[in-house]
Amino acid sequence: MAKPKISIVTPSFNQGKFLERSILSVIDQGYSELEYIVIDGGSLDESVVVLRKYEKYLAYWVSESDRGQSHALNKGLAMATGDIVSWLGADDWYEPGCFENIAKAYAQGTTDILVGDCVVHYANTSKEVLLSPDCPTFSSLLRYWRPQFCPPQPSIFFPRSELDKVGLLDETLHYGMDLDLWLRLSLSSRFRHVSSVLSHYLIHEDSKSGSGFNKFRTEWRMITRKYLSTTSSMTRAGYYFDFYLDRLKRKFRSKK
């Protein structure tokens, strides 16, 4: 069986100090059927120098102003032609052998959304956390208050055919656009766990997650309530029971 083509999109804006590591983690995979696209938002740092250094390995790159990360990703995803598609933040990187693992898993189910493990790194510390997620479902993705409810984005790979069914990212979202996409995908596809580390996720002061998750939670709440409104009354009742039970548990623990 021929290797599946893998398309990777990297959105970037003023992330030049991390970008080279991200790019090298893609091209050093040595994966023959690779399409790599970088969409830079008109960075004023060293990003363009880095992109020119590696442009012979890139299927496409551009550095121009855009309407934010979701728009940049959509620009790249719209032109991706791979059998399998994913995106990698300019400050994140892939584990060696990631693409080979994904290709093998894809051969076992070409419509499955593949979810691997991820190591979270905290800048300027030695702290590392391994995320080994349960396979997401529509129900679990709705419960945004639970730990690791949303799988690690850099370790998610999806068939282009499934993306075509549900459409691109919602460009009105700036923090929860991946959750919105996973929810749409979960309604028509199944997620399947790949039991190996696929990526590394960096939390630093200039990253969205580096300033905490309050802005994420605002969008997560809005997104999950939107999808919840389309479900049965029994599903909604179960959701709100879990939500308020969790709040009571947190309140009880805080009083100890």
C-alpha positions as protocol buffer text, in pm:
chain_id: "A"
residue {
  index: 1
  type: MET
  ca { x: 0 y: 0 z: 0 }
}
residue {
  index: 2
  type: ALA
  ca { x: 133 y: 342 z: -98 }
}
residue {
  index: 3
  type: LYS
  ca { x: 216 y: 585 z: 179 }
}
residue {
  index: 4
  type: PRO
  ca { x: -59 y: 838 z: 247 }
}
residue {
  index: 5
  type: LYS
  ca { x: 27 y: 1199 z: 173 }
}
residue {
  index: 6
  type: ILE
  ca { x: 46 y: 1412 z: 488 }
}
residue {
  index: 7
  type: SER
  ca { x: -22 y: 1786 z: 478 }
}
residue {
  index: 8
  type: ILE
  ca { x: 98 y: 2002 z: 768 }
}
residue {
  index: 9
  type: VAL
  ca { x: 5 y: 2368 z: 809 }
}
residue {
  index: 10
  type: THR
  ca { x: 197 y: 2598 z: 1044 }
}
residue {
  index: 11
  type: PRO
  ca { x: 43 y: 2938 z: 1125 }
}
residue {
  index: 12
  type: SER
  ca { x: 291 y: 3188 z: 1266 }
}
residue {
  index: 13
  type: PHE
  ca { x: 318 y: 3549 z: 1373 }
}
residue {
  index: 14
  type: ASN
  ca { x: 633 y: 3689 z: 1530 }
}
residue {
  index: 15
  type: GLN
  ca { x: 738 y: 3343 z: 1650 }
}
residue {
  index: 16
  type: GLY
  ca { x: 1076 y: 3351 z: 1478 }
}
residue {
  index: 17
  type: LYS
  ca { x: 1268 y: 3237 z: 1785 }
}
residue {
  index: 18
  type: PHE
  ca { x: 1072 y: 2909 z: 1783 }
}
residue {
  index: 19
  type: LEU
  ca { x: 992 y: 2867 z: 1415 }
}
residue {
  index: 20
  type: GLU
  ca { x: 1312 y: 2691 z: 1306 }
}
residue {
  index: 21
  type: ARG
  ca { x: 1269 y: 2412 z: 1561 }
}
residue {
  index: 22
  type: SER
  ca { x: 910 y: 2364 z: 1445 }
}
residue {
  index: 23
  type: ILE
  ca { x: 1009 y: 2348 z: 1077 }
}
residue {
  index: 24
  type: LEU
  ca { x: 1297 y: 2110 z: 1142 }
}
residue {
  index: 25
  type: SER
  ca { x: 1071 y: 1876 z: 1338 }
}
residue {
  index: 26
  type: VAL
  ca { x: 859 y: 1844 z: 1023 }
}
residue {
  index: 27
  type: ILE
  ca { x: 1126 y: 1808 z: 756 }
}
residue {
  index: 28
  type: ASP
  ca { x: 1355 y: 1590 z: 971 }
}
residue {
  index: 29
  type: GLN
  ca { x: 1080 y: 1327 z: 979 }
}
residue {
  index: 30
  type: GLY
  ca { x: 1220 y: 1220 z: 641 }
}
residue {
  index: 31
  type: TYR
  ca { x: 868 y: 1137 z: 530 }
}
residue {
  index: 32
  type: SER
  ca { x: 859 y: 1112 z: 150 }
}
residue {
  index: 33
  type: GLU
  ca { x: 491 y: 1200 z: 97 }
}
residue {
  index: 34
  type: LEU
  ca { x: 490 y: 1536 z: 275 }
}
residue {
  index: 35
  type: GLU
  ca { x: 327 y: 1867 z: 190 }
}
residue {
  index: 36
  type: TYR
  ca { x: 434 y: 2144 z: 427 }
}
residue {
  index: 37
  type: ILE
  ca { x: 263 y: 2484 z: 422 }
}
residue {
  index: 38
  type: VAL
  ca { x: 357 y: 2783 z: 641 }
}
residue {
  index: 39
  type: ILE
  ca { x: 124 y: 3082 z: 669 }
}
residue {
  index: 40
  type: ASP
  ca { x: 295 y: 3375 z: 839 }
}
residue {
  index: 41
  type: GLY
  ca { x: 91 y: 3679 z: 937 }
}
residue {
  index: 42
  type: GLY
  ca { x: 344 y: 3939 z: 826 }
}
residue {
  index: 43
  type: SER
  ca { x: 594 y: 3894 z: 1107 }
}
residue {
  index: 44
  type: LEU
  ca { x: 841 y: 4172 z: 1183 }
}
residue {
  index: 45
  type: ASP
  ca { x: 1097 y: 3947 z: 1354 }
}
residue {
  index: 46
  type: GLU
  ca { x: 1336 y: 3691 z: 1203 }
}
residue {
  index: 47
  type: SER
  ca { x: 1054 y: 3466 z: 1076 }
}
residue {
  index: 48
  type: VAL
  ca { x: 1093 y: 3550 z: 706 }
}
residue {
  index: 49
  type: VAL
  ca { x: 1468 y: 3485 z: 724 }
}
residue {
  index: 50
  type: VAL
  ca { x: 1394 y: 3140 z: 868 }
}
residue {
  index: 51
  type: LEU
  ca { x: 1130 y: 3070 z: 603 }
}
residue {
  index: 52
  type: ARG
  ca { x: 1365 y: 3163 z: 320 }
}
residue {
  index: 53
  type: LYS
  ca { x: 1631 y: 2937 z: 471 }
}
residue {
  index: 54
  type: TYR
  ca { x: 1401 y: 2635 z: 444 }
}
residue {
  index: 55
  type: GLU
  ca { x: 1178 y: 2734 z: 152 }
}
residue {
  index: 56
  type: LYS
  ca { x: 1303 y: 2450 z: -70 }
}
residue {
  index: 57
  type: TYR
  ca { x: 1136 y: 2208 z: 173 }
}
residue {
  index: 58
  type: LEU
  ca { x: 807 y: 2396 z: 175 }
}
residue {
  index: 59
  type: ALA
  ca { x: 523 y: 2333 z: -68 }
}
residue {
  index: 60
  type: TYR
  ca { x: 408 y: 2691 z: -6 }
}
residue {
  index: 61
  type: TRP
  ca { x: 476 y: 2980 z: 228 }
}
residue {
  index: 62
  type: VAL
  ca { x: 362 y: 3338 z: 255 }
}
residue {
  index: 63
  type: SER
  ca { x: 418 y: 3628 z: 492 }
}
residue {
  index: 64
  type: GLU
  ca { x: 130 y: 3876 z: 479 }
}
residue {
  index: 65
  type: SER
  ca { x: -121 y: 4029 z: 717 }
}
residue {
  index: 66
  type: ASP
  ca { x: -428 y: 3821 z: 795 }
}
residue {
  index: 67
  type: ARG
  ca { x: -730 y: 3824 z: 1024 }
}
residue {
  index: 68
  type: GLY
  ca { x: -579 y: 3604 z: 1293 }
}
residue {
  index: 69
  type: GLN
  ca { x: -482 y: 3243 z: 1354 }
}
residue {
  index: 70
  type: SER
  ca { x: -809 y: 3087 z: 1239 }
}
residue {
  index: 71
  type: HIS
  ca { x: -792 y: 3277 z: 910 }
}
residue {
  index: 72
  type: ALA
  ca { x: -426 y: 3181 z: 862 }
}
residue {
  index: 73
  type: LEU
  ca { x: -506 y: 2816 z: 925 }
}
residue {
  index: 74
  type: ASN
  ca { x: -796 y: 2822 z: 682 }
}
residue {
  index: 75
  type: LYS
  ca { x: -572 y: 2968 z: 414 }
}
residue {
  index: 76
  type: GLY
  ca { x: -335 y: 2675 z: 459 }
}
residue {
  index: 77
  type: LEU
  ca { x: -599 y: 2405 z: 505 }
}
residue {
  index: 78
  type: ALA
  ca { x: -785 y: 2518 z: 193 }
}
residue {
  index: 79
  type: MET
  ca { x: -481 y: 2443 z: -23 }
}
residue {
  index: 80
  type: ALA
  ca { x: -373 y: 2123 z: 154 }
}
residue {
  index: 81
  type: THR
  ca { x: -398 y: 1820 z: -75 }
}
residue {
  index: 82
  type: GLY
  ca { x: -286 y: 1542 z: 158 }
}
residue {
  index: 83
  type: ASP
  ca { x: -481 y: 1231 z: 253 }
}
residue {
  index: 84
  type: ILE
  ca { x: -411 y: 1330 z: 615 }
}
residue {
  index: 85
  type: VAL
  ca { x: -410 y: 1687 z: 746 }
}
residue {
  index: 86
  type: SER
  ca { x: -295 y: 1854 z: 1066 }
}
residue {
  index: 87
  type: TRP
  ca { x: -153 y: 2181 z: 1190 }
}
residue {
  index: 88
  type: LEU
  ca { x: 145 y: 2258 z: 1409 }
}
residue {
  index: 89
  type: GLY
  ca { x: 195 y: 2580 z: 1601 }
}
residue {
  index: 90
  type: ALA
  ca { x: 516 y: 2767 z: 1529 }
}
residue {
  index: 91
  type: ASP
  ca { x: 628 y: 2712 z: 1890 }
}
residue {
  index: 92
  type: ASP
  ca { x: 546 y: 2339 z: 1900 }
}
residue {
  index: 93
  type: TRP
  ca { x: 730 y: 2045 z: 1745 }
}
residue {
  index: 94
  type: TYR
  ca { x: 683 y: 1683 z: 1639 }
}
residue {
  index: 95
  type: GLU
  ca { x: 838 y: 1375 z: 1793 }
}
residue {
  index: 96
  type: PRO
  ca { x: 1073 y: 1184 z: 1557 }
}
residue {
  index: 97
  type: GLY
  ca { x: 884 y: 904 z: 1382 }
}
residue {
  index: 98
  type: CYS
  ca { x: 549 y: 1080 z: 1425 }
}
residue {
  index: 99
  type: PHE
  ca { x: 450 y: 1068 z: 1057 }
}
residue {
  index: 100
  type: GLU
  ca { x: 540 y: 701 z: 1017 }
}
residue {
  index: 101
  type: ASN
  ca { x: 324 y: 618 z: 1320 }
}
residue {
  index: 102
  type: ILE
  ca { x: 37 y: 819 z: 1174 }
}
residue {
  index: 103
  type: ALA
  ca { x: 70 y: 652 z: 833 }
}
residue {
  index: 104
  type: LYS
  ca { x: 54 y: 307 z: 993 }
}
residue {
  index: 105
  type: ALA
  ca { x: -250 y: 401 z: 1202 }
}
residue {
  index: 106
  type: TYR
  ca { x: -424 y: 556 z: 902 }
}
residue {
  index: 107
  type: ALA
  ca { x: -392 y: 228 z: 712 }
}
residue {
  index: 108
  type: GLN
  ca { x: -604 y: 63 z: 985 }
}
residue {
  index: 109
  type: GLY
  ca { x: -898 y: 303 z: 939 }
}
residue {
  index: 110
  type: THR
  ca { x: -887 y: 576 z: 676 }
}
residue {
  index: 111
  type: THR
  ca { x: -1185 y: 772 z: 810 }
}
residue {
  index: 112
  type: ASP
  ca { x: -1075 y: 782 z: 1176 }
}
residue {
  index: 113
  type: ILE
  ca { x: -951 y: 1095 z: 1350 }
}
residue {
  index: 114
  type: LEU
  ca { x: -615 y: 994 z: 1497 }
}
residue {
  index: 115
  type: VAL
  ca { x: -518 y: 1119 z: 1844 }
}
residue {
  index: 116
  type: GLY
  ca { x: -174 y: 1059 z: 1990 }
}
residue {
  index: 117
  type: ASP
  ca { x: 6 y: 1150 z: 2310 }
}
residue {
  index: 118
  type: CYS
  ca { x: 173 y: 1484 z: 2368 }
}
residue {
  index: 119
  type: VAL
  ca { x: 438 y: 1619 z: 2605 }
}
residue {
  index: 120
  type: VAL
  ca { x: 363 y: 1966 z: 2744 }
}
residue {
  index: 121
  type: HIS
  ca { x: 668 y: 2180 z: 2823 }
}
residue {
  index: 122
  type: TYR
  ca { x: 673 y: 2492 z: 3038 }
}
residue {
  index: 123
  type: ALA
  ca { x: 923 y: 2754 z: 2923 }
}
residue {
  index: 124
  type: ASN
  ca { x: 1215 y: 2839 z: 3153 }
}
residue {
  index: 125
  type: THR
  ca { x: 1145 y: 2537 z: 3374 }
}
residue {
  index: 126
  type: SER
  ca { x: 1218 y: 2166 z: 3359 }
}
residue {
  index: 127
  type: LYS
  ca { x: 852 y: 2085 z: 3409 }
}
residue {
  index: 128
  type: GLU
  ca { x: 704 y: 1839 z: 3160 }
}
residue {
  index: 129
  type: VAL
  ca { x: 360 y: 1678 z: 3158 }
}
residue {
  index: 130
  type: LEU
  ca { x: 264 y: 1378 z: 2945 }
}
residue {
  index: 131
  type: LEU
  ca { x: -87 y: 1396 z: 2805 }
}
residue {
  index: 132
  type: SER
  ca { x: -225 y: 1059 z: 2704 }
}
residue {
  index: 133
  type: PRO
  ca { x: -587 y: 1139 z: 2623 }
}
residue {
  index: 134
  type: ASP
  ca { x: -888 y: 917 z: 2617 }
}
residue {
  index: 135
  type: CYS
  ca { x: -1049 y: 905 z: 2276 }
}
residue {
  index: 136
  type: PRO
  ca { x: -1278 y: 1207 z: 2252 }
}
residue {
  index: 137
  type: THR
  ca { x: -1648 y: 1171 z: 2186 }
}
residue {
  index: 138
  type: PHE
  ca { x: -1915 y: 1433 z: 2127 }
}
residue {
  index: 139
  type: SER
  ca { x: -2025 y: 1394 z: 2489 }
}
residue {
  index: 140
  type: SER
  ca { x: -1676 y: 1424 z: 2640 }
}
residue {
  index: 141
  type: LEU
  ca { x: -1585 y: 1725 z: 2423 }
}
residue {
  index: 142
  type: LEU
  ca { x: -1890 y: 1911 z: 2553 }
}
residue {
  index: 143
  type: ARG
  ca { x: -1763 y: 1883 z: 2911 }
}
residue {
  index: 144
  type: TYR
  ca { x: -1506 y: 2159 z: 2893 }
}
residue {
  index: 145
  type: TRP
  ca { x: -1456 y: 2182 z: 3271 }
}
residue {
  index: 146
  type: ARG
  ca { x: -1299 y: 1838 z: 3295 }
}
residue {
  index: 147
  type: PRO
  ca { x: -919 y: 1792 z: 3290 }
}
residue {
  index: 148
  type: GLN
  ca { x: -786 y: 1709 z: 2943 }
}
residue {
  index: 149
  type: PHE
  ca { x: -1139 y: 1723 z: 2798 }
}
residue {
  index: 150
  type: CYS
  ca { x: -990 y: 1856 z: 2474 }
}
residue {
  index: 151
  type: PRO
  ca { x: -715 y: 1639 z: 2325 }
}
residue {
  index: 152
  type: PRO
  ca { x: -374 y: 1797 z: 2251 }
}
residue {
  index: 153
  type: GLN
  ca { x: -415 y: 1971 z: 1916 }
}
residue {
  index: 154
  type: PRO
  ca { x: -63 y: 1906 z: 1776 }
}
residue {
  index: 155
  type: SER
  ca { x: -120 y: 1531 z: 1818 }
}
residue {
  index: 156
  type: ILE
  ca { x: -444 y: 1520 z: 1618 }
}
residue {
  index: 157
  type: PHE
  ca { x: -443 y: 1416 z: 1253 }
}
residue {
  index: 158
  type: PHE
  ca { x: -756 y: 1388 z: 1042 }
}
residue {
  index: 159
  type: PRO
  ca { x: -836 y: 1257 z: 695 }
}
residue {
  index: 160
  type: ARG
  ca { x: -890 y: 1528 z: 438 }
}
residue {
  index: 161
  type: SER
  ca { x: -1213 y: 1350 z: 341 }
}
residue {
  index: 162
  type: GLU
  ca { x: -1355 y: 1408 z: 691 }
}
residue {
  index: 163
  type: LEU
  ca { x: -1253 y: 1775 z: 692 }
}
residue {
  index: 164
  type: ASP
  ca { x: -1432 y: 1820 z: 360 }
}
residue {
  index: 165
  type: LYS
  ca { x: -1751 y: 1688 z: 521 }
}
residue {
  index: 166
  type: VAL
  ca { x: -1756 y: 1939 z: 807 }
}
residue {
  index: 167
  type: GLY
  ca { x: -1581 y: 2244 z: 660 }
}
residue {
  index: 168
  type: LEU
  ca { x: -1295 y: 2464 z: 778 }
}
residue {
  index: 169
  type: LEU
  ca { x: -1243 y: 2652 z: 1104 }
}
residue {
  index: 170
  type: ASP
  ca { x: -1484 y: 2915 z: 1232 }
}
residue {
  index: 171
  type: GLU
  ca { x: -1287 y: 3238 z: 1186 }
}
residue {
  index: 172
  type: THR
  ca { x: -1494 y: 3422 z: 1448 }
}
residue {
  index: 173
  type: LEU
  ca { x: -1328 y: 3202 z: 1711 }
}
residue {
  index: 174
  type: HIS
  ca { x: -978 y: 3281 z: 1839 }
}
residue {
  index: 175
  type: TYR
  ca { x: -931 y: 3034 z: 2126 }
}
residue {
  index: 176
  type: GLY
  ca { x: -1176 y: 2748 z: 2075 }
}
residue {
  index: 177
  type: MET
  ca { x: -1168 y: 2702 z: 1698 }
}
residue {
  index: 178
  type: ASP
  ca { x: -1009 y: 2358 z: 1738 }
}
residue {
  index: 179
  type: LEU
  ca { x: -1276 y: 2245 z: 1986 }
}
residue {
  index: 180
  type: ASP
  ca { x: -1547 y: 2361 z: 1747 }
}
residue {
  index: 181
  type: LEU
  ca { x: -1387 y: 2157 z: 1467 }
}
residue {
  index: 182
  type: TRP
  ca { x: -1346 y: 1846 z: 1686 }
}
residue {
  index: 183
  type: LEU
  ca { x: -1711 y: 1865 z: 1787 }
}
residue {
  index: 184
  type: ARG
  ca { x: -1820 y: 1881 z: 1424 }
}
residue {
  index: 185
  type: LEU
  ca { x: -1592 y: 1592 z: 1337 }
}
residue {
  index: 186
  type: SER
  ca { x: -1718 y: 1385 z: 1631 }
}
residue {
  index: 187
  type: LEU
  ca { x: -2070 y: 1393 z: 1489 }
}
residue {
  index: 188
  type: SER
  ca { x: -1966 y: 1210 z: 1173 }
}
residue {
  index: 189
  type: SER
  ca { x: -1636 y: 1036 z: 1255 }
}
residue {
  index: 190
  type: ARG
  ca { x: -1476 y: 842 z: 1537 }
}
residue {
  index: 191
  type: PHE
  ca { x: -1156 y: 934 z: 1719 }
}
residue {
  index: 192
  type: ARG
  ca { x: -894 y: 660 z: 1762 }
}
residue {
  index: 193
  type: HIS
  ca { x: -598 y: 669 z: 2000 }
}
residue {
  index: 194
  type: VAL
  ca { x: -243 y: 619 z: 1872 }
}
residue {
  index: 195
  type: SER
  ca { x: -46 y: 502 z: 2174 }
}
residue {
  index: 196
  type: SER
  ca { x: 277 y: 693 z: 2120 }
}
residue {
  index: 197
  type: VAL
  ca { x: 405 y: 1047 z: 2174 }
}
residue {
  index: 198
  type: LEU
  ca { x: 348 y: 1241 z: 1853 }
}
residue {
  index: 199
  type: SER
  ca { x: 417 y: 1602 z: 1951 }
}
residue {
  index: 200
  type: HIS
  ca { x: 551 y: 1853 z: 2201 }
}
residue {
  index: 201
  type: TYR
  ca { x: 353 y: 2156 z: 2313 }
}
residue {
  index: 202
  type: LEU
  ca { x: 525 y: 2461 z: 2459 }
}
residue {
  index: 203
  type: ILE
  ca { x: 360 y: 2696 z: 2706 }
}
residue {
  index: 204
  type: HIS
  ca { x: 541 y: 3030 z: 2729 }
}
residue {
  index: 205
  type: GLU
  ca { x: 459 y: 3390 z: 2813 }
}
residue {
  index: 206
  type: ASP
  ca { x: 387 y: 3489 z: 2451 }
}
residue {
  index: 207
  type: SER
  ca { x: 161 y: 3193 z: 2375 }
}
residue {
  index: 208
  type: LYS
  ca { x: -216 y: 3200 z: 2408 }
}
residue {
  index: 209
  type: SER
  ca { x: -205 y: 2938 z: 2683 }
}
residue {
  index: 210
  type: GLY
  ca { x: 77 y: 3119 z: 2860 }
}
residue {
  index: 211
  type: SER
  ca { x: -161 y: 3381 z: 3001 }
}
residue {
  index: 212
  type: GLY
  ca { x: -398 y: 3120 z: 3145 }
}
residue {
  index: 213
  type: PHE
  ca { x: -717 y: 2966 z: 3018 }
}
residue {
  index: 214
  type: ASN
  ca { x: -987 y: 3218 z: 3113 }
}
residue {
  index: 215
  type: LYS
  ca { x: -1024 y: 3341 z: 2756 }
}
residue {
  index: 216
  type: PHE
  ca { x: -1031 y: 2982 z: 2635 }
}
residue {
  index: 217
  type: ARG
  ca { x: -1304 y: 2892 z: 2885 }
}
residue {
  index: 218
  type: THR
  ca { x: -1524 y: 3180 z: 2766 }
}
residue {
  index: 219
  type: GLU
  ca { x: -1520 y: 3049 z: 2410 }
}
residue {
  index: 220
  type: TRP
  ca { x: -1538 y: 2685 z: 2518 }
}
residue {
  index: 221
  type: ARG
  ca { x: -1855 y: 2763 z: 2716 }
}
residue {
  index: 222
  type: MET
  ca { x: -2012 y: 2943 z: 2421 }
}
residue {
  index: 223
  type: ILE
  ca { x: -1921 y: 2665 z: 2177 }
}
residue {
  index: 224
  type: THR
  ca { x: -2042 y: 2378 z: 2394 }
}
residue {
  index: 225
  type: ARG
  ca { x: -2373 y: 2549 z: 2471 }
}
residue {
  index: 226
  type: LYS
  ca { x: -2428 y: 2601 z: 2097 }
}
residue {
  index: 227
  type: TYR
  ca { x: -2389 y: 2231 z: 2025 }
}
residue {
  index: 228
  type: LEU
  ca { x: -2581 y: 2133 z: 2337 }
}
residue {
  index: 229
  type: SER
  ca { x: -2882 y: 2327 z: 2209 }
}
residue {
  index: 230
  type: THR
  ca { x: -2912 y: 2078 z: 1922 }
}
residue {
  index: 231
  type: THR
  ca { x: -2931 y: 1771 z: 2150 }
}
residue {
  index: 232
  type: SER
  ca { x: -3217 y: 1597 z: 2327 }
}
residue {
  index: 233
  type: SER
  ca { x: -3354 y: 1717 z: 2659 }
}
residue {
  index: 234
  type: MET
  ca { x: -3211 y: 1405 z: 2826 }
}
residue {
  index: 235
  type: THR
  ca { x: -2863 y: 1483 z: 2692 }
}
residue {
  index: 236
  type: ARG
  ca { x: -2888 y: 1841 z: 2816 }
}
residue {
  index: 237
  type: ALA
  ca { x: -3008 y: 1725 z: 3156 }
}
residue {
  index: 238
  type: GLY
  ca { x: -2709 y: 1491 z: 3189 }
}
residue {
  index: 239
  type: TYR
  ca { x: -2472 y: 1767 z: 3084 }
}
residue {
  index: 240
  type: TYR
  ca { x: -2603 y: 2017 z: 3340 }
}
residue {
  index: 241
  type: PHE
  ca { x: -2611 y: 1753 z: 3613 }
}
residue {
  index: 242
  type: ASP
  ca { x: -2241 y: 1685 z: 3553 }
}
residue {
  index: 243
  type: PHE
  ca { x: -2166 y: 2058 z: 3534 }
}
residue {
  index: 244
  type: TYR
  ca { x: -2329 y: 2151 z: 3865 }
}
residue {
  index: 245
  type: LEU
  ca { x: -2201 y: 1839 z: 4039 }
}
residue {
  index: 246
  type: ASP
  ca { x: -1849 y: 1941 z: 3940 }
}
residue {
  index: 247
  type: ARG
  ca { x: -1906 y: 2292 z: 4078 }
}
residue {
  index: 248
  type: LEU
  ca { x: -2032 y: 2149 z: 4407 }
}
residue {
  index: 249
  type: LYS
  ca { x: -1727 y: 1922 z: 4436 }
}
residue {
  index: 250
  type: ARG
  ca { x: -1494 y: 2214 z: 4371 }
}
residue {
  index: 251
  type: LYS
  ca { x: -1672 y: 2429 z: 4628 }
}
residue {
  index: 252
  type: PHE
  ca { x: -1655 y: 2148 z: 4885 }
}
residue {
  index: 253
  type: ARG
  ca { x: -1281 y: 2095 z: 4823 }
}
residue {
  index: 254
  type: SER
  ca { x: -1211 y: 2467 z: 4855 }
}
residue {
  index: 255
  type: LYS
  ca { x: -1361 y: 2469 z: 5204 }
}
residue {
  index: 256
  type: LYS
  ca { x: -1134 y: 2194 z: 5333 }
}
